[in-house]
């Protein structure tokens, strides 16, 4: 293996890191977290949710790039759902991966927060 073929360890993504991309479409905020949502990384998602300051915010969290979610992630979703509902807005979940959907289903979050298999379904009023 040549030197160019060896990956620079400083440029490799950290497996326990979470990034959250934010976008908006038709006045709906779309957050797309990538990585694991747990007690070490959950603040990234919480901060992205806290940054939404529009009146009666409508938010979709697109979970198709989330590989793992523990109870910390569930607590963030519940708190966001309550906060958004209290201000006249809403929270919807879209495209959860199989491991994340299993977690959502086991704890019953899918019966509290609208959970959709596609992003267009979640964006539809």
N, C-alpha and C positions, 0 to 999 in steps of 0.2 A: 504494500500500500504506500502510495506517495504521500508527501506532506499535504498536498492539496486535497487529498481524499479524506483526510482525518477531519472530522467535524470539530469546530471550535466549541468547547463546552460552555463558553459564555454566551453563545448565540442559540443554544438549544432551549426550547420552551421548558419551563419548569412544570412538572406534572401536577404540583399542588397549587398552581397559580390560576387565578380566574381573571379573565378580561370581560368587559361588558361594552358592546357597541350600542350606541343609541342613535335612533333615527325617528322620523315622524312621517306619517302618511295620513292624509285626510284628518288632521288634528288628533290622531291617535299616536301616542308614543310607543315605539317598538324597541324593546331592550333585548339584545341577543347576547347572553352570557356564553362564554366558551371556557370549558374546563370543569373543575370540580367545585361544587358549592358545599362548603363545610365550615366548621368553626374557625378555620384559619383563613378562609378566603371570602366568607360571606359579606364582609364589609364592602367589598367592591360592588356587589349587587345592591346592598342597602344604600350606599352613597349614590348610585345611579338612580335609584327610586327617589331618594331625598332631593335630587337635583331637579325633579319635575315639579314645577311650581305654578303651572297654569291652573286657572279655576276649573273645577269639576274635571280633573284629569282622567283621560281614558288611556289605559296602559295594557299592552300585550307583551308578555315575556315569552320570547321564542326560545324554547329549550332544546332545539335540535342538535346543539353542540355541547350540551352538558352531559358529561360522562358519569357523574356521581352526584348524589345529593343526600345529605344526612339531615338530622332533626334541626340543625341550625338553619338550613335552607328552608325547611318547612316553616319554621318560626318566622323567617323573613317574609315568606309569602303570606302567611296569616296576618302579620302586622301590616303589610302593605295593603292587603285586601280590606282590612278594617279601616285604615287611614283613608284610602281612596273612596270607599263607600261612604264614610262619614262626611266627606267633602262633596258628595254628589257625583263622584266619578265611578270608575270600575276597573277591575283587574281581570284579565283573561290570560290563560296559558295556552301556548301553541306548540305543537310538534314535539312533545316530550320523547326522549329516547326510551327504549324499553326498560333499562334499569331505573330511570327517573319515574316513568309511568308506574312501575311496580311500587315504588316508594309512595307516590301520590295516592295510589289506590289502597295500599295497605293502611295508611293513616286516614283515608277518607277525604283528603283535600279535594279530590276530583268531584266530590259532591257539594263542596262549599264554594269553590272557585271554578268558573267555567273553564273547561279544558277541551281543546279542539285538536283534531288530528292534522289540520292544515293551517297555515298562516292566513290564507284568504278567509277561511271560516271564522277565525278569531277576530279578523278585522271587520267582518260584516256586522252591521248594526242590526 
